[in-house]
């Protein structure tokens, strides 16, 4: 009997893996990318080149000072981003002064943009050849989100943009990014910082690889 | 009865004689209707007042040194070597050319053909002229043969010059001044250059400078350029008189935000006139506007591209008016610009065809004109990161007035370009040709040129 059992085990091992991986849920891992396109717009900034210096150390937001933000290479990842099982896509910004966290949470709203723009955008113009329908950017008011109190820790504020990701980049293949609107003065770390610059985080599916033995 | 017959006979005879005399003096109808004015019959003149007067005329012309006066270079040999003939009978002034050559009764003193080396035919009535009048007559007829073909049949010009030469105490300067006054400048220029009347673009080599002010520059979203200054030199050292071939160089400086002046594109051009006939001029032109790479911002800008253009111009010149058509094609190109955290934006300019119609007129020292121009382009694209813009095919219609003041060799021209209409909300930035059409919504410019 032992020999029959042992033969059966050897037979099963020789035929293939013991477990049936064809039905295994694909795994994912978290990736984080710094946003390349971050543009400050304000009625006081008339030239497109202003508000887009190379690697500013911080951004001063206010009632008429907003950030336009976008991860330019998102389309390279859209098909692999995992939003199953409550996995989220997050946009993260860092406060210069952690003590202003509560004020910033109450003040900041992240709103998806409805018109394409580039780094020469201004308060009036989305790009050199088109103006905003509404000065200060065209955005979807109903889809604005505030900082996630659970995910945000210390000076880092995280905004859950999973809904936006599903509706726009994944659903419509459009990536117009966001505008970060502040009702009061808020100071954020700029793109000069290597680890605290505005960034996007998401879970990415692992690629499956099958091995066959003979 | 006899008396009546006698009276009748006498009356008829008188009537006959009157009619006969009228017929004698009337034009002789010969053959196909010629008036007989060419049936002069003449003999060579070898002595007498007419012959001696020629020597006096030559002496006067040599004393005034007319050989040094433009258009009178051949007057002395024409007077000296023209065959002299005396007609057998007087003729009345029946030819248009006889005006100025006849007395109050209409009898012609002399005739000649308005071409070099023709003979001079004098008529008997000329023998009644005094020496001074014969001298003037020799010179007058000589001018018909010596002056340029454009003016040698104009009696007013010939008479004015003859009068200046034969006036009491005439001087070289007085004769020169009269020639410069009565002979059209284009005739003098043609004599000087050996060329037919050319349009300004082909007539002379020139150097100059241009100032352009661009207006309605969109400083909100583009690389704003507010004004540009260029210095150019166009020289035509090659080719023949009819087909000049030349090259041009143009340096530029641009002024943008903050009144900072930077080096602009470098223009290189080549031009060749391939036809100049019956008032028509046809020319080929090529132009390269090169990004000088002398400044990071201009290189790293929407205008940091090289523009290559080929064109064909056709022009019709009238006495005081011209019309010109220009057709040209510019090659596609692109430039790049990095903004933000390393986002590279690419500006792509499609091929551009443009047609231009110019017209103008001259009133005194001023030129008044204008032009209309249409640019038709394949596309204008802007791409970078997640952003893309494509205008598709578009057209821009522009034009403007031109006013010039010419006091040779200096010319001042006020020109302008206004964007009249466009598709796809295009403006001149779409063309990416700073030295050509310019930028923004148009420009106003002032050009000063010195021809040589």
Interface residues (C-beta under 8 A of the other chain):
Chain A: X34 X35 X36 X37 X38 X39 X46 X47 X48 X49 X52 X54 X55 X70 X71 X72 X73 X74 X75 X116 X117 X118 X119 X120 X121 X122 X124 X125 X127 X128 X129 X130 X175 X176 X177 X191
Chain B: X218 X219 X220 X221 X222 X223 X224 X257 X339 X340 X341 X342 X343 X345 X382 X384 X385 X386 X387 X388 X389 X391 X425 X429
